[in-house]
Amino acid sequence: MNPFSPGRLAACGITGLPLAMVALPVYVLAPSWYSTELGLSLSTTGYLLVGARLFDTAQDPFLGQLVGRFAHAGRLGHLIWPASLVLIASFGALWFPAVSASTPLAVWFAITLICVYSAHAVLNISLLSWGIAISPQLQVQNRAAAWREGAGLIGVMLASVLPTWLTSARGYTPRHAMALFSGVFASCLLVAVFAWARWAPAWAGQNKTPDHPARVSHGIRQLALLVVLNGLSVSVPATLVLFYVNDHLQAPDLAGAFLAIYFLAGMAGLPLWSHLSDLMGPARAWSLGMLLAILSFVWASALQAGALYPFALICACSGLALGADLTLPPVLLARLLAPDESLPAQYGYWSFLVKLSTALAGFALPLLSAMDYHPGLRSSHTGALPLVYGVLPAVCKCAALACLQRLVRRWESS
């Protein structure tokens, strides 16, 4: 039996679906939920997001070491299953706080966020490492990444469409819709982790448990600034997209449709980026995706209220570019790691960099507040939204592209 058949690789990557179902609501819906639905102030929400994300960022290298020890001892399942149960419980609690006063609500928000982030990190680092450890061949790693990120984009689409559909088409209240969504997520995660444990290709990496903490690899150090800048260019618009659609474009009913276009385009582009990576290498293929994202961000910054069709096209273009951001960087890092380096530990450091950029993106909310923007009030200074939503990510992506090109020239000259 082919150990890398589509079915086996799908079993390896299917957990990306429920993990993405968590990621989108936590990063995109939670700020709006707590500031608009639950009444927590925008600035408090923003600072709590930054604090929780910084904690999440700091813990990833340690969680990577932990995952590595379980993986090299052949007991990764003993870590994955408890993490799955913690993630299910904390994700449900995030949307249904047992308190309502401002200070207890802020504490509840922080604690549930930290629990969600921690459990999600364990599963995500395990999944990233597994997709590389199954084989040293670039084509197998590209295919595993495509399955993982394709499943992830399906999960993101479910997260973007299902709550909106439940409230608008089925007439559920937002709280009932999120309760149903949490149940769907829990079912998907349990089924996916079972498939991962039962049918995924075997971990073929190191078998020896490391006897000392793994150091940051040279490959991570080479890519550090690039990863942070690129992560900022993705995280800032992800944090602000609902505010942009609701208050700048003034089309709140179309938010789910725009997100669906974005993630459908990302999923449709995954085979393209995988093929381009096989042909020209992950670095050059990623450069093309960055150029497309820059053009999309600049265009978004120039849109006026009611420009719905242009923004739908922007969602398609930026979604296509997202496919490159999802699939190519982890494969690029795998090309730079030494054979004796612990994959989970290094992907823990990698996740640290990605989440650092996500944490820094949380400052976009206090920045908007300082620029006199108030969510839900279209009479407020909404001119700040296109600036922070479009121009800032474009600048970050340009800087990331410059870093990548400098690395490519260095590799070619060495």
C-alpha positions in Angstrom: 0.0 0.0 0.0 1.3 3.4 -1.0 2.1 5.2 2.3 1.7 8.6 0.6 -1.6 7.9 -1.2 -4.1 10.8 -1.3 -6.2 9.1 1.4 -3.3 8.8 3.7 -2.1 12.4 3.2 -5.7 13.5 3.6 -5.8 11.7 7.0 -2.6 13.6 7.9 -4.0 17.0 6.9 -7.7 16.8 7.8 -7.1 18.1 11.3 -6.3 21.4 9.6 -10.1 21.8 9.1 -11.1 22.1 12.8 -8.0 24.0 13.7 -8.9 26.6 11.1 -12.5 26.6 12.4 -11.1 27.9 15.7 -8.5 30.3 14.2 -10.9 32.4 12.2 -13.5 33.1 15.0 -10.7 33.7 17.6 -8.7 36.1 15.4 -11.6 37.8 13.4 -14.9 37.4 15.3 -13.8 37.5 18.9 -12.8 41.3 18.8 -16.1 42.3 17.3 -18.0 39.8 19.6 -16.6 41.2 22.9 -16.7 44.9 21.9 -20.1 44.9 20.1 -22.1 41.9 21.4 -20.8 41.9 25.0 -20.0 45.5 25.5 -16.3 45.4 26.4 -14.5 48.6 25.3 -12.6 48.5 22.1 -9.3 49.6 23.6 -9.6 47.0 26.4 -10.4 44.3 23.9 -7.4 45.3 21.8 -5.0 45.3 24.8 -6.3 41.9 26.0 -5.8 40.5 22.5 -2.2 41.7 22.5 -1.5 40.4 26.0 -3.0 36.9 25.3 -1.3 36.7 21.9 2.1 37.7 23.5 1.6 34.9 26.1 0.7 32.5 23.3 3.8 33.6 21.3 6.2 33.2 24.3 5.0 29.7 25.1 5.4 28.2 21.6 9.1 27.4 21.8 8.4 25.5 25.0 5.4 23.7 23.5 7.6 22.8 20.5 10.1 21.2 22.9 7.2 19.3 24.6 5.8 18.1 21.3 9.2 17.0 20.2 9.8 14.9 23.3 6.4 13.1 23.0 7.0 12.6 19.2 10.5 11.2 19.5 9.3 8.9 22.3 6.5 7.6 20.0 3.8 8.9 22.4 2.5 12.0 20.5 -1.1 10.6 20.8 -0.9 11.0 24.6 -0.5 14.7 24.1 -2.8 15.3 21.1 -6.0 13.8 22.7 -5.9 15.9 25.9 -5.1 19.0 23.9 -8.1 18.4 21.7 -10.4 18.1 24.7 -9.0 21.3 26.3 -9.5 23.1 23.0 -13.2 22.0 22.7 -14.0 23.1 26.2 -12.2 26.5 26.1 -13.5 27.4 22.7 -17.1 26.9 23.9 -16.4 28.9 27.0 -15.0 31.9 25.0 -18.3 32.7 23.5 -20.5 32.2 26.6 -19.0 34.0 29.6 -20.5 33.3 32.9 -20.0 36.9 33.9 -21.1 40.3 32.5 -19.5 43.0 34.5 -16.6 44.7 32.8 -13.6 43.6 34.9 -14.7 39.9 35.3 -15.6 39.8 31.6 -12.1 41.0 30.7 -10.6 38.3 32.9 -12.8 35.7 31.4 -11.8 36.8 27.9 -8.1 36.6 28.7 -8.2 33.2 30.4 -10.3 31.5 27.8 -8.1 33.0 25.0 -5.0 31.6 26.7 -6.5 28.2 27.0 -7.6 28.2 23.4 -4.2 29.4 22.2 -2.3 26.8 24.2 -4.3 23.8 23.1 -4.4 25.0 19.5 -0.6 25.5 19.5 0.1 21.9 20.6 -2.1 20.5 17.9 -0.8 22.9 15.2 2.9 22.3 16.0 2.3 18.6 15.9 0.5 18.8 12.6 3.1 21.0 10.9 5.9 18.7 12.1 4.1 15.6 11.1 3.6 16.8 7.5 7.4 17.3 7.2 8.5 14.2 9.2 6.7 11.7 7.0 9.2 12.1 4.1 12.3 14.1 3.2 11.0 14.5 -0.4 9.9 18.0 -1.5 7.0 16.7 -3.5 5.6 14.7 -0.7 6.0 17.6 1.7 4.3 20.0 -0.8 1.3 17.6 -1.2 1.0 17.1 2.6 1.0 20.9 3.0 -1.6 21.3 0.3 -3.9 18.8 2.0 -3.4 20.4 5.3 -4.0 23.9 4.1 -6.8 22.9 1.8 -8.6 21.3 4.7 -7.8 24.5 6.8 -9.4 26.7 4.2 -12.5 24.6 4.2 -12.6 25.0 7.9 -12.2 28.7 7.6 -15.0 28.9 5.1 -17.2 27.0 7.5 -16.3 29.4 10.2 -17.0 32.4 8.0 -20.3 31.2 6.5 -22.0 29.0 9.0 -22.6 31.5 11.8 -23.9 34.1 9.3 -26.1 31.6 7.6 -27.5 30.4 10.9 -28.4 34.0 11.9 -29.6 35.3 8.6 -31.2 32.3 6.9 -32.3 30.2 9.9 -33.2 33.1 12.2 -31.1 32.0 15.2 -29.8 34.6 17.6 -26.0 35.1 17.5 -25.5 33.2 20.7 -27.5 30.2 19.5 -25.6 30.3 16.2 -22.3 30.2 18.0 -23.5 27.4 20.3 -24.3 25.3 17.2 -21.1 26.2 15.5 -19.1 25.2 18.6 -20.8 21.8 18.5 -20.0 21.3 14.8 -16.4 22.2 15.6 -16.1 19.7 18.4 -17.5 16.9 16.3 -15.1 17.8 13.4 -12.0 17.9 15.7 -12.8 14.5 17.3 -13.3 12.8 13.9 -10.2 14.5 12.4 -7.8 13.5 15.3 -9.1 9.9 15.1 -8.3 9.8 11.4 -4.9 11.4 12.0 -4.0 8.8 14.6 -5.4 5.9 12.6 -4.5 6.4 8.9 -1.9 9.1 8.5 1.6 8.2 7.2 4.0 7.2 10.0 6.3 9.8 11.5 9.6 8.9 9.8 11.9 11.5 11.6 14.2 11.0 14.5 13.4 8.3 17.0 15.7 9.4 19.8 14.3 11.7 22.5 16.5 14.9 22.7 18.3 15.1 26.0 18.6 18.9 25.9 16.5 21.9 24.7 16.9 22.4 20.9 18.5 25.7 19.9 17.1 28.0 17.3 18.3 26.7 13.9 20.2 28.8 11.4 17.2 28.4 9.1 14.8 30.0 11.6 17.3 32.9 12.1 17.5 33.5 8.4 13.7 33.7 8.0 12.8 35.5 11.3 12.3 39.1 10.1 10.6 37.9 7.0 8.1 35.8 8.9 7.2 38.5 11.3 6.7 41.1 8.5 4.7 38.8 6.4 2.6 37.7 9.4 1.8 41.3 10.1 0.6 41.8 6.5 -1.9 38.9 7.0 -2.9 39.5 10.6 -3.8 43.2 10.4 -6.4 42.9 7.7 -7.7 39.7 9.3 -8.3 41.6 12.6 -10.0 44.5 10.8 -11.9 42.9 8.0 -15.3 42.9 9.7 -14.9 46.6 10.8 -13.9 47.4 7.2 -16.8 45.7 5.6 -19.4 46.9 8.2 -18.4 50.5 8.6 -16.3 51.5 5.5 -18.0 49.6 2.7 -21.3 49.7 4.7 -22.2 46.2 3.7 -22.5 44.1 6.9 -24.8 41.6 5.3 -22.2 40.7 2.8 -19.3 40.0 5.2 -19.8 36.2 5.1 -19.9 36.3 1.3 -16.7 38.3 1.1 -14.9 35.9 3.5 -16.2 32.9 1.5 -14.8 34.4 -1.7 -11.4 35.0 0.0 -11.0 31.5 1.3 -12.4 29.7 -1.8 -9.8 31.6 -3.9 -7.2 30.5 -1.4 -8.2 26.9 -1.6 -8.5 26.9 -5.4 -4.9 28.3 -5.6 -3.3 25.6 -3.5 -2.5 23.2 -6.4 -1.1 26.2 -8.3 1.4 27.2 -5.5 2.3 23.5 -4.9 3.1 23.1 -8.7 5.0 26.4 -8.8 7.0 25.3 -5.8 7.9 22.0 -7.5 9.0 24.0 -10.6 10.9 27.0 -9.2 11.3 26.3 -5.5 9.2 27.6 -2.6 11.0 31.0 -2.3 10.4 32.2 -5.9 6.8 30.9 -5.9 6.2 32.7 -2.6 7.5 35.9 -4.1 4.8 35.8 -6.8 2.2 35.4 -4.1 3.5 38.4 -2.2 3.3 40.6 -5.3 -0.3 39.7 -5.8 -1.1 40.5 -2.2 0.6 43.9 -2.3 -1.5 44.9 -5.3 -4.7 43.8 -3.5 -3.9 45.7 -0.4 -3.2 48.9 -2.2 -6.4 48.6 -4.2 -8.4 48.0 -1.0 -7.0 51.2 0.6 -8.5 53.3 -2.3 -12.0 51.9 -2.3 -15.0 54.0 -1.3 -18.2 53.1 0.4 -20.4 50.8 -1.7 -17.6 49.5 -3.9 -18.8 45.9 -3.5 -17.8 44.3 -6.8 -14.2 45.7 -6.7 -13.8 44.4 -3.1 -15.1 41.0 -4.1 -12.4 40.9 -6.8 -9.8 42.1 -4.2 -11.0 39.2 -1.9 -10.4 36.7 -4.7 -6.9 38.1 -5.5 -5.8 38.4 -1.9 -7.3 34.9 -1.2 -5.2 33.5 -4.0 -2.1 35.1 -2.5 -3.1 33.6 0.9 -2.6 30.1 -0.5 1.1 30.9 -1.0 1.4 32.3 2.5 -0.1 29.1 4.0 1.7 26.4 2.0 5.1 27.6 1.0 6.8 29.1 4.1 6.8 25.8 6.2 8.1 23.9 3.2 10.8 26.6 2.7 11.8 26.2 6.3 12.1 22.4 5.9 14.7 23.0 3.1 16.8 25.0 5.6 16.8 22.6 8.5 19.7 20.2 9.2 18.7 16.5 9.2 19.5 16.1 13.0 17.4 19.1 14.1 14.1 18.4 16.0 11.2 19.3 13.7 8.6 20.1 16.5 11.1 22.3 18.3 12.0 24.3 15.2 8.3 24.6 14.2 7.7 25.8 17.8 10.1 28.6 17.1 8.5 29.2 13.8 5.1 29.4 15.4 6.6 31.8 17.9 7.5 34.2 15.0 4.1 33.8 13.3 2.2 34.5 16.5 4.5 37.4 17.4 3.2 39.1 14.3 -0.3 38.3 15.2 0.1 39.8 18.6 1.6 42.9 17.2 -1.4 43.2 14.8 -3.6 43.5 17.9 -2.3 47.1 18.3 -4.3 48.0 15.2 -7.4 48.3 17.4 -6.0 50.8 19.8 -4.5 52.6 16.8 -7.9 53.0 15.2 -9.4 54.1 18.5 -6.7 56.8 18.8 -7.6 57.9 15.3 -11.2 58.6 16.4 -12.7 55.5 14.9 -15.7 53.9 16.8 -17.1 50.6 15.6 -20.7 50.7 14.5 -20.8 54.5 14.2 -20.5 55.5 10.5 -20.4 59.1 11.5 -17.0 58.5 13.2 -13.7 59.0 11.3 -13.9 55.9 9.1 -11.1 57.3 6.9 -8.7 55.6 9.3 -10.0 52.2 8.3 -8.7 52.1 4.7 -5.3 53.4 5.9 -4.8 50.8 8.6 -6.6 48.0 6.7 -4.9 48.5 3.3 -1.8 50.7 3.4 -0.2 49.2 6.6 -0.4 45.6 5.3 1.0 46.6 1.9 4.0 48.3 3.5 4.7 45.2 5.7 4.3 42.9 2.7 6.7 45.0 0.6 9.3 44.8 3.4 8.8 41.0 3.6 9.3 40.7 -0.1 12.5 42.7 0.1 13.8 40.3 2.8 12.9 37.3 0.8 14.6 38.6 -2.3 17.7 39.4 -0.4 17.8 35.8 1.0 17.3 34.4 -2.5 20.3 36.4 -3.8 22.4 35.3 -0.9 21.5 31.6 -1.5 22.3 32.0 -5.2 25.7 33.6 -4.6 26.8 31.0 -2.0 
